[in-house]
Amino acid sequence: MRIDKNVVLKLLKGRRDALQFREILKVLAVPKHQRPRLESLLDDMVYRGDVVRLPGRLYSLAGAGGTVRGKLVCHREGYGFVVPEDGGDDLFIPARYLRDSLSGDTVEAQVVSTRRDGKREGRVTALVKRGVTSVVGRYEAAGRGGRVIPDDDRLGRDVFIPPGAAGNALTGETVVAEIVSYPTPHSGMSGKIVEVLGHPSDPEVEVMTVVRKFELPYAFSDGALAEAAKAPQRVSEDMLAGRTDLRERRTVTIDGETARDFDDAVSVVREGSGLRLFVSIADVSHYVTEGSKLDLDAYQRGTSVYFPDRCIPMLPEELSNGICSLNPQVDRLTMTAEILFDEGGAPVSSSFYPSVIRSDARLTYTIVKRIVVDEEPEAIAAHEDLVADLNLMKELALKLNGRRQGRGSIDFDLPEPQIIIDLQGETTAIVRAERNFAHRIIEEFMLAANEAVATFIERQGSPSLYRVHENPDPAKLVDLAEFVFSFGYTLKVEEEKVAPKELQRLLSEVEGKPEERLINEVLLRCMKQARYSAENLGHFGLAAPCYTHFTSPIRRYPDLVVHRILRRLLSAPLKEGERTRLAGRLDDVALHTSRRERIAMEAEREMVDLKKMQFMRDKVGEEYEGFITGVAPFGIFVELVDLFVEGMVPVTTLPVDYYLHMEKSHALVGQHSRVMYRIADKVRVRVAGVRELARQVEFALVETLEERGAVSRTVSESYPRVAIKGKRPKSRRR
């Protein structure tokens, strides 16, 4: 019998279970000399998406592995991922299976193969909904028409502008083009220019470009503004009914120097051998009622977005910087979490209630550090009445941190850049953002309050919104265990899981060692992203069985939701109908707010990258020290030590060799020279160029500052079967 595609499809059709290769051989009675041909045929069918290959040489029809519906996110290299609507792991889509879909579209995809590590690969089978209706980019005139080159290189194609559709746009200007027709196998994408933002170097145009690109809600609705204008700007006596009066208790806010909205205030008193903490949070729910125009706008935004020179707030200024902000020396409505801790820092009891406070002082992290850490006489004298309270806060924060560390909480205290901008909006410097012990004080108090509120709501049996952080990916954990073993460390992975305390132990063991940064970077890549969920899945990173967000309702919508739930539970138990309605809504709220958080983070990163590119314009030719932050088949990524700017060294500019990408070892290795470039290696680079439109700095490698020596040819990791990049080595013949 001739073995062809139709024979294999007929065999697999209608089978519920996948067939192993040897079973296919047996059923089809394939003679020994034809087995290589069958293997080749199956490989081709998998490549084309007709058949799914599963671990263990199992094969089934495409589609038997399931279908996934979700948002398509494309990479500038051409491939993409489908982020499932119902959660779960992303589905990888090779470029050849994307069809004519665009990044942002909602699609349906079919699983076509599953790798040995459990990762799935699929192909787009149907378009559900277009996610891109307009494109932001640079206009270029050409003949009677022109084109718009998208600012988002993930779209992978330009927008053709036919004659008469360019409006008054000039070549080089940043514009918004509305898509008129989408790409097909026979034609490209066309559109018309509906808005001219201006020259791309204008700081205001830069902001609006990011706003339009990520479709950030920038202007509040007329209804929301009208409601905000009616909000009172002072607390009246009739607002105090049913509230605990904490105005006589010494309370302070501690924030950064540039903060304008203060949504948390704290107070600590000694009680016997323990300490009692009061965390009072702005009662936004009093002013923003569910279903109001303000509430609808806040829900749409999901979160405030912070750029280096401005904020796009979740709430109008009358609320965010006005009546909801816990400004000093004025009455403010709050929700208070009061927690008593024993002498070891363990919570003994807690209570929650609506309150009114009057903050005694607006302190900054710098001032608090000077008092409780540096013990500067001048700072102590200037805040003499607060010194005792601040020292109690220091004492409690140390206990809370010690207890949290004891249960296995993982802290990645990674440096973050601060962009310094002048009055013209130009970047003048990039410095390391200061993080001192005062930050830790507030962080510990907020963590304690969030955990206490989450625990209380769960014990009431009420549906709620949780902040969850799931266990790391099992396959990545196995790779991590193998990776650290090569340095002489162990990592206990049991039933595809690892205890937070085990990771904390590993971080403690590598602290101060040469490989510390390397292992920290690899470990960070194993971690999943925290998100919001209506189901309590625990918080792995904090080693907390129950956690939520309660402490920032001015800038995060989930916190506002939790305030409303807490407020309702304090008045009376939920009725069954209320419980059902609340539970039915929270899944959508969790999904939406998690998505808005990711979009905000991407927009903030985009703006920071743009400012970094501007700063590097006049640095071409200069040399800097840095360290490798990532490796890929096409090059190595390097972050400059002093400037926090990341750029890429293309593999084609490295010393002449064939370079192999060793994914598990996070390294590029020269096949002939055996030279290794691995993340965390120290290097010296020269700025070769700045591509502002691509948000990328290109470096040239000057030297490796941290020699690892030649790599053994008997490395434990097998080389992946990928195209080898780089230049052909020169002949060794003389």
N, C-alpha and C positions, 0 to 999 in steps of 0.2 A: 504493500500500500504506500502510495506517495504521501509523504508528510508535508502538509502546507498549512497556511494560516487558517483556512476554513475547517480543516480537520481538528485543529487544536481548539478553535472557538466552539465547534459542535460538542467536543468532549466536555469543555468547562461549562457550557450553557446549562443553566438550571440547577447546577450543583450548589448546595448550601455551604459545603466545606471546601476549602482549598485543597488542591492535590499536590503532593510532593513530586519532585522531578522523577524519582524512581517509579512512582505510581503511574505517571504519564508514560514512561518507557514501557511499563508492563502492559497497561491497557491497550496502547497502540502497537504493541509488539514490535518496537523499534529495534532493528538489528544493530549490532555493536558498531558497525562501520558508519551508521547514520546518526549516532548519538551526538557527535559534534555539530551536525547540521541542525538537529532539534534545539540544541543549546543556543546556537546562533539565531535560529528563528524566534525562540522565546525572548532572547535579548532584544531583538528588533521589535517584537510586539509590545514589550514593556516600554521601550523607548517611544513608540508611537502612541502609547496610552491605551492599547487594546486589552492588555493583560496587566494584572497587578502581581508584583513579586513581593512576597512576605518573607520574614526571617525563617531560616530553615529550608530554603529552596522550595517554598510553597508558592503555588500559582493559582490565581482565580481570575474571573472576568473583571474588567474595570467596572467600578460601581459597586461590586460586592464588598469593597472596603469601606463603602459609605460615601455620602455626599456631605459637603460643608457649605453653609451659606454664611456670608460675612463680608466685611469690608476688605477690599484689595489694597494693599500697600506695596508699591513698587520701589525697587532700588534703582539708583542711577546706572548700575551695571546691566540692567535689563530684566532681571528676575523679580519675583514678587512673593508676597505672603498673603494668605487669606486669614484675617482675624475673625474667628467664629463668633456669630451673634450670641450664641448660648454659652460662651466661654470655652475653655479648653485650649489645647496647644494650637499654635498657628500652623497652617498648611502651606508648605513650600511649593511655589509654582515656578518651574523653569521658564525661561524666556519663550521657548518654543510653544508653550502651552497657554500663553497669556491671551492669545487671539488679538482682538482689537480693544481690549479693556484698558481703562485708564486708572492710574492710582487714585483711590477715593471712591471708585465704583463699588456698589454692592453687587456681588456676583454669587453664582452657585458653582461650586467646583466639585470634581469627582476625584476621589483618592485613587491613584494609579499604582503606587508602590509604597512599601514601608521598609525602611532601612533596618539594619541589625540593631541600631541603637534606639529603635522605636519611632524615629522621626518619619513623618509621612510626606509623600510627594503627590501632587495632584495636577489637574488641568482645569482651566475654566471651561465650563460647558454652557453657561447661560448668563446673560446680563439681567439682573433683577431691577436695578435702579442706577441711573447715572449719578455719580457723586460730584462731578466737576461740571459746572455750568458756565464758569468764567475763568479766565486765566490772567494772571499778573505777569508782565514781562517787559522786555525792551523792544520797542518798535523799530523796524528797519524798512525804509521805503525801497521798493524794487520795481522799476517800470511804472505802470499805472497803479499797481497795487503795493503789496508789501507783506511783511510777516511779523509775527510777535514771537520772540524767543522767550519761552517761559522762564520765570525766575526759579520755579521748582523743576529741577532737572530730572525728577522722578517721572514726569509726564513723558519724557523720551521723544517728543516730537514738537515741531513748531506749529503755530496757527497761521494759516494762509489768510491774508486780508485782501479781498477782491477790490477792484477799482470802486471808488466811491464810499467805501466802508471804513476809511481811516479817520474820518472827521478832520480835526485840525491838529492831529498828532504829527510831531516832527521826529525824524530819525534820531535815535539815542534816548528818547524820552521813555519814562516808565508809564505804561498804560494798563488799563483793564479791558480785556477783550471778551465779549460774550460769545460763546460757542454757538454757531448757527448749524453746522453739520459735523457729526462725529466721524472718526476714521472708519473705513471699511477696507476689505482686502484690495479694493481697486482705487481708493481715493484717500486723501489725507483729511486733516481737520481744518475747517474754515470758520471764520468768525467776523465780528465787527467790533470796532473800538467804541466803547460806551463811556469811558472816562480817561482823561489824561491826568496822571498824578504829578508829573513834572520831571525835573532832571534828577537822576538817581543819586547824585551827591548831596542833595538838599536833605538835611536831617529830618524834616517833617515828611518828606517823600519816603525816606527810609522806613519810618514808623508805619506810614500808611501802606507801604508795600507789604510789610509783614502782616499787618492787620487784614488786608484784602487776601493775601495768600492763604492765611489760616482761617479766614472767614470769622474773625473775632468780632463779636458784637461790640461796636465801638460807641455808638450813641444810644442813650436810653430812650425808651418809648415816651411819647407825650404823656401817656397815662401814668407811667412810673414817675416821671418828673413832677407831675401835678401832685401825686401822693406825697412825694418827698418834700415838696414845698410846704405842704400842710403839716408836716411833722413838727411837733414842738421842739424848741431849742433849749428848753429848761425843764427840769423835773418839778411838777407841781405836787401839792399835798395830796390831791385826790388820786395820784398814781401810786401812793405808798401803801394802800390798803392791802393787807395780806402779805406784806413783805417784812423780812427780818431787817432791822435797822443796824447796819454795821458802820455807820458814819463816825462813831467815836473810836472805832478800832483803827490802829495805825496800819495803813495800807499803802503800798507803792506799786508803780508800774516800772518795769525794767525792759528797755528796748534799745534798738540802735539809734545812733545820732540822727539819722535822717527819717526815722519813722514818723508818720503823721496820724495813723489810726492805732489806738491802743485798746485791744480787746481783752486783755487779761491783767488783773491786779492781784498781788499776793500779800499775805500776812502770816507770820509764824509766832506762836507763843509757847513758852515752856509750861508743861502741865505734869507735875510730879517728875517721874523719871523719863517721861515721853515728851513729844512735841506735837502741837496741834497746828495743822496747815489749813489756811483759808485760801482757796483759789476762786476769785470772783470774775466771772466772764460777762461781757456786755450782753444784756438781754435783748438781742436783736428781734427775737420772736414777739416782743411786746409791740414793736413798731412795724414789723413786716408780717402781716397776717397771711395765712395760707390762702392761695387763690387770688390774692390782690395783684394789681399791675406790677408793683414792686417785686412781689414774689415770683411772678412769671418771668420778669427780666433777670432776676437773680438766678433762677433755675436754668434759664437759657445759657447764661454765662458759666455757671457752675463754680467758678473760682475767679479771684482777681489775677491779673497777669502783670508781672513786674518786669519792666525794661530798665536798662541802666539809668535812664534819665526821667522816667515817669512810670505811672501805674494806670492800668485800665481796671478800675475797681468793679467789684461785683455789685456794690450798692452806690447810689448817688452820694455826692460829697456831703449833703445835708445830714446824712446818716453816718457814713463811714468816717468822716472827719469831724462830725458834729455831735448830735445827741447820743449816738451809740459809742463814741470814743471815750474812754475812761480818762479824760483830761484831769489834771490836778486841781484841787480846791473847788470842784463843782460836784453837785449831786448827780449820780448816775444809777440807772436801774441795772441790776445784774442778776445772774444765776450763780449761786455759790455752792461749791463742793467743799465740805468741811471734813477733814480726815485726821483722826488721832493715830499717831505712830508710837510704838513702844521704843525703848532705848536702843533697840537693834535696827530700827527703821521699818519694822513690819507693821502693816495697817491693823489697828485694833477695832476701830469703828468708823463709820462714815455717815454723813447726812447731807441732804441736798435741799435747797430751798430758794425761792425768789428773794432778792435782797435789794438794799440800796446802800451804796458806799460813797465815800468822798475821799478820793486818792490824796494822800498827803504830799506826794512828790512824784515828779516824772524823772526817774533816774535812767542813766544809760549804762550799758555794759562796761564802758571804760571807767566811769565813776565808781561803780561797784567793785571793779577789780582793784582800783587804786586804794579802796578802803579795806576790803577783806583779804586781798592777796598781797598787795605791795605794802599795805599799812602806812601809807603816806600821811604824815602829820597834817599837811595842809588840807588834804581831802577829808580826813577825819574831822578836823575842826570845822570845816564848812558844812558837814552833815552830822554834827554831834548828836542830835536827837534821834538819828536813824541807825547809828553804828551798832548798838546792841541788837536791834532787830536783824540787821544784815548779817551779823555773826551767827545768830540763830539759824538763819536761812542757809548759811554756809555749812553749819553743823548738820542740818537735816539733809541737805543735798548730798553730802559725803556719805551719809548713812544709806540714803536711797540708792545712790549709785553703787555702793558696795553690795547691797542686797540684790540689785538687779544683775550685777556682774556674777554674783554667786549662783544665780539660777541659770546663767548661760546667755544672757543678752549680748548681742554682737554689736560692737561699735566700730564703724568705719569712719575714723576722724580724718577725712581726706581734705586737703587744702582746696579752697575755692577762690576764683579770681574776683577782684572788684575793679570795675571799669571806671576810671576817672575821666569825666567829660567836662569841657569848658562851656562857656555861655553860648558859643556858636554850635554846640552839639558835636564837636570834634573830640576824639579820644586823645587824651594827653598822657595817660599812663595806665598800666595794668599792674595791680599790686595784689599781694595775697590778702584776702579778706581776713580780718582779725577774728579769732575765736578764742575766748579766754574762759576762765572759771565762772564768770558771771553768766555767760551763755549756758553753761552746764547747770547752774542753779535753776534758771527758768525752765530749761529742758526737763530736768528731773521732776519739777513740780507739775508741769503740764502732762508728762507721761503718767504720773500718779493720779491726777484728776481724771484723765481719759480712761484709765483702767478701772478706776473706782466707779465711774458713771456706767461704763459698759457692764460691769459685774452686777450693779444694782438693777439695771434694766433687764438683764437676762434672768436674774432671780425672780423678777416680777412676772416672768413668763410672757413678756410682751415682744412682738416683732420689733426689730430695730435695724439700724444701719451700722455695720461693723467695718473697721479698718483691718483688713486681713493681709497676711503675708505667708504664702504657702511654702512648703518644703522645696528645696532646690530640685532641679531636674535630675532624676535618678541617673541618667546616662552621663551627665556632666559630673555628678558626684563620683562615679566610678573612675572617670578620667582624672578628676582631681586627686583621688586616692593614689592612682598610679603615678601621677605627676609628682606629688610631694614625697612619695616613696623613693624617688630617684635622688632626693636630697637627704634621705635618712630619717624622714618623719613618717608617722603612721596616721591614718584616719579611719576610724571604725564606721563602716557603712553596714547597717543591718536592715534587711527587708526593704532595700532601695531607699532608705531614709538615714538621716544623720541627726543626732541630737545637737541643738544649738551649743550646748556646753562643750561638745566635742570640737566644734569649729573654733570656739573661744579658746580652748586649750591649745589648738594648733597655732592660733594667732599669738598667743602668749609665748609659745616655744620659739617662734621665729623672730620675736621682737628683738631688734638690735643686731640681727644677723644679716650678712650680705644679701641673702635671698629673701629678706622680709618683704620688700616692695613687690618683688616678682610673685610671691605666693599670695600676697594681699590682692594683687590685680587679678590673678587667676580665680581666686575665691570669689571676688566680687562678680565676676562673669557668670558664676554658677547660680547666683541669687535671682529669684524671680522678682517681678515688680509688685510692690504693694498696691492694693486696690480696695474699692468699696464693695461690700457684699451684704445681702440680706441674710446670709447664712454665716454663723460664727465658725470660721475655720481656723481661728487662732492667729497669732502673729509670731512667725518663726524668728525673725530678727530680734525681737524684743523678748523672746521666750515667754510671751504672755498668752495664757489660754483664752483671754477675753479682752478685746481692745476696741476702742472707737475713737472718733474725732469729735471733741466737744468744745475745745478751747479757742477756736477762731471763727465764730459765726459771722464776723464782718466780712471775711474774705473767702470762706469756704461754705458752699451750700450744704454739704452733708452735716456740718456742725449745727446748722440752723435746724435741720430735720431732727437731729438728736435732741436739741433743746426742746422742740415741740413735744417729742415723745416723753421726755423726762417731765416736762411741765404737766402733761396730761396724767401721767402716772402718780404725780404728787397730789393731784386733786382727788382721784378715785380710780379704782381698778378699771381696766378696759372692759367694755361690754363685748360680747362675742361678735356682733356685727362690726364694731369698730376694729376689732382685732383682724377680722377677715379682710376688711377694706384696706387696712394699713399694710398687711402682709402682701396683698395683691399689688400694691403700688411700689413697694420698696425695691423689688427686683429691677424695675425700670429706672428708678432713681439711682441705684448703685451703678448700673451699666452706663447711664448718661453721665453721671458725675465723674466716673473713672475715665471715660472718654474725654470729657472736657479738661480734666487734669492733664492727660497726656498731650492734648493739643496745646494747652498753655505752656507746658514744659518745652515742647518743640518750638513754639514761637519765641519763648525766652532765649532758648539756645541759639536760634537763628539770629536774633538781634545781637547777642553777645558775640557770636562768630563774625557778624558784619563789622562790629566795632573793632574786633581784633584785626580783621583784614585791613581796615583803614589805618590802624596803628602801624601795621607792617609795611605800608606802601613805600616809605623811604628807608626801609631797612635792608633792601636788596643788596647782597654782597657782604653783609655783616655776618660774623660768626658767633655762635652761642653754644653753650652746653645744654644738653637735654637728656631725656631717657626715652627708651622705646615704650610706647603705650599699646601697640597692637601690630600684628603682622598679617599680611594677606598675600595671595599669590602674586599680586601686582606691585607690592612694595611694603615698606615699613612706616608706621606712624610714630612720630617723635613729638614730645611736648617739651618746650623750652623751660628750663628750671626757673628762671627769673621772671618770665613774661606770661606763663600759663597759656601760651599759644601752641596749638597743635598743628603740625603740617605733615606732609608725606614725602618720603624719599622713594621715587619710582624705582622699581627693581631694575629697569633698564639703565639706571645711572650708577648702580653698585659695581664693584670690581668685576671684571669680566668672568663669567661662570654660568653654569646652569644652576638655578635656585629651586629648591624643593620646599614646598610649604608643608611643614609638619604641624598639623592642626592641634594635636593633643599636647605637643611640647611648646606650642605658641612660638614657633620659631621658623625662620627661613635658613636653610642650610645649603651652602655651595656644594654641589655634587662632586666637584673635583678638588676644590681647595679645602673642603670640610669646615669652612668658616661659618660660624653660627651667629645669627642676629635674633635675639630673644627679648621678649618684653621685660622691661625694667633694666636692661643693659644701658649703661651710660655711654653717650656718644657726643661728638662735637659735629655740628652741622653748619652749613652756610645757607643763607636765604637766597634761593635761586630765582624765585618769582612769586607774585601774588595774583591769584585769580579771584577777583572780588565777586564776580557773578557766580562762580562755583563755590564761593565761601571756602577757598582752599589756598593754603600756603604750600609752596613746593620747596623742599630742602635738597641740598646736596651733601652727602656724607663726607666729612673731612677726616675723621678718625674715630676709632672705637676706644673709649677711655677705660673700659673695664674688660680686659682680655679674659676670655674663657678658654683659650687654647683651641686646638683642633678637636673636632668631634669624631668619635670612634665610628668606624664604618659598620659596627655591629650594634647600632642603636636599637633600642627595644621596639620603637614604633616603626611600623612598616610605612613606606612612602605612599601617599595617596596617588591615585591615577588621575592626575590633572595635567593640563598642558604646562610645560615648563617655560617660564618666562625668562627674559634676559638675553644677553648677547652670547653668541657662540664663542667658546674659549679659543684662544689662540693655540696654534699647533705647538706641541712640546718638542717637535723636531728642530734640530739646530742646523 
